[in-house]
Amino acid sequence: MPIINTLEIYEDLKSQFKEEEARTLTKALEKSLEEYQKKQESFLATKDDIVKLREEVKDDITKLREEVKGDIAKLREEVKGDIAKLREEVKGDIVEKRKTILINSG
């Protein structure tokens, strides 16, 4: 669909130029406008482009969600391990302190 009505432009030009010149100018203008319109359309997204992008984004979000779940599970296990180690260290420290107290008080 043309951006402007070139027939009207042709009629206006015909009053100021010879008919052949007006036709040539109008054709050149029409060609230029069509090229401009094609360039502009190449920047626009079609419905298919949007649907495809939506699916890609959904897939990316799903992958990211799974990665984050995996990372959280891994961190949870690391923290559990760290807590277990600390618990054992504290138990050992408590036993040592009790021994020291018993030795010093006895």
Buried (B, 14 or more C-beta within 10 A) or exposed (E): EEEEEBEEBBEEBBEEBEEEEBBEBBEEBBEEBEEEEEEEEEEEEEEEEEEEEEEEEEEEEEEEEEEEEEEEEEEEEEEEEEEEEEEEEEEEEEEEEEEEEEEEEE
